[in-house]
Amino acid sequence: MVIDAHQHFWNYDANRHAWISDDMSGIRRSFTPIDLMEVYAQNGIDGCVAVQVDQTLGETDFLLELAREYPFIKGIVGWADLRSNAIDRVLEKYSENKKLKGFRHIVQGEPDPNFMIRPQFLKGIAALKAFGFTYDILVFPHQLGATLELVKRFPNQKFVIDHLAKPYVRDGFFEGWAVMMREISKYEHVYCKLSGLITEADYQSWTPAQMTPYMDLVLNSFGTKRLLFGSDWPVCLVAGSYGQVKSLVTNFIATLSIAEQDAIMGKNAVEFYNLNP
């Protein structure tokens, strides 16, 4: 089973989706499960994990409603304010819906580089384990120091780093990111998504060769059991087609054993998010 471990849906709104800049104008429209079903049929994808974009409980409810209607949506990564004093009640309520697998905060947009290790946020992370929820870490490389501190504090919490922590491919920066990712990978409860790379490079001129050092680093560090394929559709469309994104990963892992390829392309996602295939 091939699982896309990272994609999004939205009903486009210029205010709510102001992060879609002018150079991303091609995705200034709505993207629905019907759109994605066509894409998956063309690319041999069996199911997906839909990940939040808006930071509202309404976004979580929106994704859960889509998952109820479309069985190929195997799991949801929603949003809740982990800093809230009511977080335990919120998590208890959402734990009743088995399609909700975990939560994410758009930490990359937070001006405080230590946002994730402030006391109120840590309290929210500490509450996740009791309900079996995962946590997706969305950060830029300069926030990897806080990421390391976070994963060290919670050895029994399942974490996954989205988009390889968005390395600065466009600028050619590598070593600082690589040092931190190697260190974080030593903690075996932390996984990493092979996703979101082409949008960190030049949209028009990126090449697979540019991406290889970054993918090599996470493969050698996290291993084949802790990498998950993700498309980051429809955001990826600003830099390439779904087929190009999938081929970037499948070509990269083509020399691995069939079992290892199957793990990266689906089985690891099923295990990490406890999906029902």
Summary of the structure (lengths in Angstrom):
residues: 277
radius of gyration: 17.4
end to end distance: 7.7
largest distance: 49.0
contacts: 908
relative contact order: 0.15
helix: 48%
strand: 14%
